[in-house]
Amino acid sequence: MLAQLEEITIDAEIAKQIFDATKTSMGSDLPEADLSNIKYFCEKVTSLIKYREELLAYLKEKMKKLAPNVAALVGETVFLF
């Protein structure tokens, strides 16, 4: 589960904080309106993750065709933080 959280959050520290919080959460009843909003949010996040994966595949393919030497040296994607 921790590995999946890291994939979603793209941050090991945030994933660990979420994972640790699941151990101490007691939970409570959830109103239907809140549940609907959470489901809607999850669908949006899932959609964005799928889009990110598709975009990454597209970028990798383009880099292989347009700049194969650069792709071989530094990879298909370069992240700037």
Distance bins in CASP14 RR format, pairs under 12 A and 6 or more apart:
PFRMAT RR
TARGET T0000
AUTHOR 0000-0000-0000
RMODE 2
METHOD distances of the structure
MODEL  1
1 7 0 0 0 0 0 1 0 0 0 0 0
1 8 0 0 0 0 0 1 0 0 0 0 0
1 15 0 0 0 0 1 0 0 0 0 0 0
1 16 0 0 0 0 0 1 0 0 0 0 0
1 18 0 0 0 0 1 0 0 0 0 0 0
1 19 1 0 0 1 0 0 0 0 0 0 0
1 20 0 0 0 0 0 1 0 0 0 0 0
1 22 0 0 0 0 1 0 0 0 0 0 0
1 23 0 0 0 0 0 1 0 0 0 0 0
2 8 0 0 0 0 0 1 0 0 0 0 0
2 9 0 0 0 0 0 1 0 0 0 0 0
2 12 0 0 0 0 1 0 0 0 0 0 0
2 13 0 0 0 0 0 1 0 0 0 0 0
2 14 0 0 0 0 0 1 0 0 0 0 0
2 15 1 0 0 1 0 0 0 0 0 0 0
2 16 1 0 0 1 0 0 0 0 0 0 0
2 17 0 0 0 0 0 1 0 0 0 0 0
2 18 0 0 0 0 1 0 0 0 0 0 0
2 19 1 0 1 0 0 0 0 0 0 0 0
2 20 0 0 0 0 1 0 0 0 0 0 0
2 22 0 0 0 0 0 1 0 0 0 0 0
2 23 0 0 0 0 0 1 0 0 0 0 0
3 9 0 0 0 0 0 1 0 0 0 0 0
3 12 0 0 0 0 1 0 0 0 0 0 0
3 15 0 0 0 0 1 0 0 0 0 0 0
3 16 0 0 0 0 0 1 0 0 0 0 0
3 19 0 0 0 0 0 1 0 0 0 0 0
4 10 0 0 0 0 0 1 0 0 0 0 0
4 15 0 0 0 0 1 0 0 0 0 0 0
4 18 0 0 0 0 0 1 0 0 0 0 0
4 19 0 0 0 0 1 0 0 0 0 0 0
4 49 0 0 0 0 0 1 0 0 0 0 0
5 11 0 0 0 0 1 0 0 0 0 0 0
5 12 0 0 0 0 1 0 0 0 0 0 0
5 13 0 0 0 0 0 1 0 0 0 0 0
5 14 1 0 0 1 0 0 0 0 0 0 0
5 15 1 1 0 0 0 0 0 0 0 0 0
5 16 0 0 0 0 1 0 0 0 0 0 0
5 17 0 0 0 0 1 0 0 0 0 0 0
5 18 1 0 1 0 0 0 0 0 0 0 0
5 19 1 0 1 0 0 0 0 0 0 0 0
5 20 0 0 0 0 0 1 0 0 0 0 0
5 21 0 0 0 0 0 1 0 0 0 0 0
5 22 0 0 0 0 1 0 0 0 0 0 0
6 12 1 0 1 0 0 0 0 0 0 0 0
6 13 0 0 0 0 1 0 0 0 0 0 0
6 14 0 0 0 0 1 0 0 0 0 0 0
6 15 1 0 1 0 0 0 0 0 0 0 0
6 16 0 0 0 0 1 0 0 0 0 0 0
6 17 0 0 0 0 0 1 0 0 0 0 0
6 18 0 0 0 0 1 0 0 0 0 0 0
6 19 0 0 0 0 1 0 0 0 0 0 0
7 14 0 0 0 0 0 1 0 0 0 0 0
7 15 0 0 0 0 1 0 0 0 0 0 0
7 49 0 0 0 0 1 0 0 0 0 0 0
7 52 0 0 0 0 0 1 0 0 0 0 0
7 53 0 0 0 0 0 1 0 0 0 0 0
8 14 0 0 0 0 1 0 0 0 0 0 0
8 15 1 0 0 1 0 0 0 0 0 0 0
8 18 0 0 0 0 1 0 0 0 0 0 0
8 19 0 0 0 0 0 1 0 0 0 0 0
8 42 0 0 0 0 0 1 0 0 0 0 0
8 45 1 0 0 1 0 0 0 0 0 0 0
8 46 0 0 0 0 1 0 0 0 0 0 0
8 48 0 0 0 0 0 1 0 0 0 0 0
8 49 1 0 0 1 0 0 0 0 0 0 0
8 50 0 0 0 0 0 1 0 0 0 0 0
8 52 0 0 0 0 0 1 0 0 0 0 0
8 53 0 0 0 0 0 1 0 0 0 0 0
9 15 1 0 1 0 0 0 0 0 0 0 0
9 16 0 0 0 0 1 0 0 0 0 0 0
9 17 0 0 0 0 1 0 0 0 0 0 0
9 18 1 0 0 1 0 0 0 0 0 0 0
9 19 0 0 0 0 0 1 0 0 0 0 0
9 45 0 0 0 0 0 1 0 0 0 0 0
9 49 0 0 0 0 0 1 0 0 0 0 0
10 48 0 0 0 0 0 1 0 0 0 0 0
10 49 0 0 0 0 0 1 0 0 0 0 0
10 52 0 0 0 0 1 0 0 0 0 0 0
10 56 0 0 0 0 0 1 0 0 0 0 0
10 79 0 0 0 0 1 0 0 0 0 0 0
10 81 0 0 0 0 0 1 0 0 0 0 0
11 17 0 0 0 0 1 0 0 0 0 0 0
11 18 0 0 0 0 1 0 0 0 0 0 0
11 81 0 0 0 0 0 1 0 0 0 0 0
12 18 0 0 0 0 0 1 0 0 0 0 0
12 19 0 0 0 0 0 1 0 0 0 0 0
13 19 0 0 0 0 0 1 0 0 0 0 0
13 20 0 0 0 0 0 1 0 0 0 0 0
14 20 0 0 0 0 0 1 0 0 0 0 0
14 21 0 0 0 0 0 1 0 0 0 0 0
15 21 0 0 0 0 0 1 0 0 0 0 0
15 22 0 0 0 0 0 1 0 0 0 0 0
16 22 0 0 0 0 0 1 0 0 0 0 0
16 23 0 0 0 0 0 1 0 0 0 0 0
17 23 0 0 0 0 0 1 0 0 0 0 0
17 24 0 0 0 0 0 1 0 0 0 0 0
18 24 0 0 0 0 0 1 0 0 0 0 0
18 25 0 0 0 0 0 1 0 0 0 0 0
19 25 0 0 0 0 0 1 0 0 0 0 0
21 27 0 0 0 0 0 1 0 0 0 0 0
28 34 0 0 0 0 0 1 0 0 0 0 0
29 35 0 0 0 0 0 1 0 0 0 0 0
30 36 0 0 0 0 1 0 0 0 0 0 0
30 37 0 0 0 0 0 1 0 0 0 0 0
30 38 1 0 0 1 0 0 0 0 0 0 0
30 39 0 0 0 0 0 1 0 0 0 0 0
31 37 0 0 0 0 1 0 0 0 0 0 0
31 38 0 0 0 0 0 1 0 0 0 0 0
32 38 0 0 0 0 0 1 0 0 0 0 0
32 39 0 0 0 0 0 1 0 0 0 0 0
33 39 0 0 0 0 0 1 0 0 0 0 0
33 40 0 0 0 0 0 1 0 0 0 0 0
34 40 0 0 0 0 0 1 0 0 0 0 0
34 41 0 0 0 0 0 1 0 0 0 0 0
35 41 0 0 0 0 0 1 0 0 0 0 0
35 42 0 0 0 0 0 1 0 0 0 0 0
36 42 0 0 0 0 0 1 0 0 0 0 0
36 43 0 0 0 0 0 1 0 0 0 0 0
37 43 0 0 0 0 0 1 0 0 0 0 0
37 44 0 0 0 0 0 1 0 0 0 0 0
38 44 0 0 0 0 0 1 0 0 0 0 0
38 45 0 0 0 0 0 1 0 0 0 0 0
39 45 0 0 0 0 0 1 0 0 0 0 0
39 46 0 0 0 0 0 1 0 0 0 0 0
40 46 0 0 0 0 0 1 0 0 0 0 0
40 47 0 0 0 0 0 1 0 0 0 0 0
41 47 0 0 0 0 0 1 0 0 0 0 0
41 48 0 0 0 0 0 1 0 0 0 0 0
42 48 0 0 0 0 0 1 0 0 0 0 0
42 49 0 0 0 0 0 1 0 0 0 0 0
43 49 0 0 0 0 0 1 0 0 0 0 0
43 50 0 0 0 0 0 1 0 0 0 0 0
44 50 0 0 0 0 0 1 0 0 0 0 0
44 51 0 0 0 0 0 1 0 0 0 0 0
45 51 0 0 0 0 0 1 0 0 0 0 0
45 52 0 0 0 0 0 1 0 0 0 0 0
46 52 0 0 0 0 0 1 0 0 0 0 0
46 53 0 0 0 0 0 1 0 0 0 0 0
47 53 0 0 0 0 0 1 0 0 0 0 0
47 54 0 0 0 0 0 1 0 0 0 0 0
48 54 0 0 0 0 0 1 0 0 0 0 0
48 55 0 0 0 0 0 1 0 0 0 0 0
49 55 0 0 0 0 0 1 0 0 0 0 0
49 56 0 0 0 0 0 1 0 0 0 0 0
50 56 0 0 0 0 0 1 0 0 0 0 0
50 57 0 0 0 0 0 1 0 0 0 0 0
51 57 0 0 0 0 0 1 0 0 0 0 0
51 58 0 0 0 0 0 1 0 0 0 0 0
52 58 0 0 0 0 0 1 0 0 0 0 0
52 59 0 0 0 0 0 1 0 0 0 0 0
52 77 0 0 0 0 0 1 0 0 0 0 0
53 59 0 0 0 0 0 1 0 0 0 0 0
53 60 0 0 0 0 0 1 0 0 0 0 0
54 60 0 0 0 0 0 1 0 0 0 0 0
54 61 0 0 0 0 0 1 0 0 0 0 0
55 61 0 0 0 0 0 1 0 0 0 0 0
55 62 0 0 0 0 0 1 0 0 0 0 0
55 76 0 0 0 0 0 1 0 0 0 0 0
55 77 0 0 0 0 1 0 0 0 0 0 0
56 62 0 0 0 0 0 1 0 0 0 0 0
56 63 0 0 0 0 0 1 0 0 0 0 0
56 75 0 0 0 0 0 1 0 0 0 0 0
56 76 0 0 0 0 1 0 0 0 0 0 0
56 77 1 0 0 1 0 0 0 0 0 0 0
56 79 0 0 0 0 0 1 0 0 0 0 0
57 63 0 0 0 0 0 1 0 0 0 0 0
57 64 0 0 0 0 0 1 0 0 0 0 0
57 76 0 0 0 0 1 0 0 0 0 0 0
57 77 0 0 0 0 0 1 0 0 0 0 0
58 64 0 0 0 0 0 1 0 0 0 0 0
58 65 0 0 0 0 0 1 0 0 0 0 0
58 66 0 0 0 0 0 1 0 0 0 0 0
58 76 0 0 0 0 0 1 0 0 0 0 0
58 77 0 0 0 0 0 1 0 0 0 0 0
59 65 0 0 0 0 0 1 0 0 0 0 0
59 66 0 0 0 0 0 1 0 0 0 0 0
59 67 0 0 0 0 0 1 0 0 0 0 0
59 71 0 0 0 0 1 0 0 0 0 0 0
59 75 0 0 0 0 0 1 0 0 0 0 0
59 76 1 0 0 1 0 0 0 0 0 0 0
59 77 1 0 1 0 0 0 0 0 0 0 0
59 78 0 0 0 0 0 1 0 0 0 0 0
59 79 0 0 0 0 0 1 0 0 0 0 0
60 66 0 0 0 0 0 1 0 0 0 0 0
60 67 0 0 0 0 0 1 0 0 0 0 0
60 68 0 0 0 0 0 1 0 0 0 0 0
60 71 1 0 0 1 0 0 0 0 0 0 0
60 75 0 0 0 0 1 0 0 0 0 0 0
60 76 1 0 1 0 0 0 0 0 0 0 0
60 77 1 0 0 1 0 0 0 0 0 0 0
61 67 0 0 0 0 0 1 0 0 0 0 0
61 68 0 0 0 0 0 1 0 0 0 0 0
61 71 0 0 0 0 0 1 0 0 0 0 0
61 76 0 0 0 0 1 0 0 0 0 0 0
61 77 0 0 0 0 0 1 0 0 0 0 0
62 68 0 0 0 0 0 1 0 0 0 0 0
62 70 0 0 0 0 0 1 0 0 0 0 0
62 71 0 0 0 0 1 0 0 0 0 0 0
62 76 0 0 0 0 1 0 0 0 0 0 0
62 77 0 0 0 0 0 1 0 0 0 0 0
63 69 0 0 0 0 0 1 0 0 0 0 0
63 70 1 0 0 1 0 0 0 0 0 0 0
63 71 1 0 1 0 0 0 0 0 0 0 0
63 72 0 0 0 0 1 0 0 0 0 0 0
63 73 0 0 0 0 0 1 0 0 0 0 0
63 74 0 0 0 0 1 0 0 0 0 0 0
63 75 1 0 0 1 0 0 0 0 0 0 0
63 76 1 0 1 0 0 0 0 0 0 0 0
63 77 1 0 0 1 0 0 0 0 0 0 0
63 78 0 0 0 0 1 0 0 0 0 0 0
64 70 0 0 0 0 0 1 0 0 0 0 0
64 71 1 0 1 0 0 0 0 0 0 0 0
64 72 0 0 0 0 1 0 0 0 0 0 0
64 75 0 0 0 0 1 0 0 0 0 0 0
64 76 1 0 0 1 0 0 0 0 0 0 0
64 77 0 0 0 0 0 1 0 0 0 0 0
65 71 0 0 0 0 1 0 0 0 0 0 0
65 76 0 0 0 0 0 1 0 0 0 0 0
66 76 0 0 0 0 0 1 0 0 0 0 0
67 73 0 0 0 0 1 0 0 0 0 0 0
67 74 0 0 0 0 1 0 0 0 0 0 0
67 75 0 0 0 0 1 0 0 0 0 0 0
67 76 0 0 0 0 1 0 0 0 0 0 0
67 77 0 0 0 0 0 1 0 0 0 0 0
67 78 0 0 0 0 0 1 0 0 0 0 0
68 74 0 0 0 0 0 1 0 0 0 0 0
68 75 0 0 0 0 0 1 0 0 0 0 0
68 76 0 0 0 0 1 0 0 0 0 0 0
69 75 0 0 0 0 0 1 0 0 0 0 0
70 76 0 0 0 0 1 0 0 0 0 0 0
70 77 0 0 0 0 0 1 0 0 0 0 0
70 78 0 0 0 0 1 0 0 0 0 0 0
71 77 0 0 0 0 1 0 0 0 0 0 0
71 78 0 0 0 0 0 1 0 0 0 0 0
END
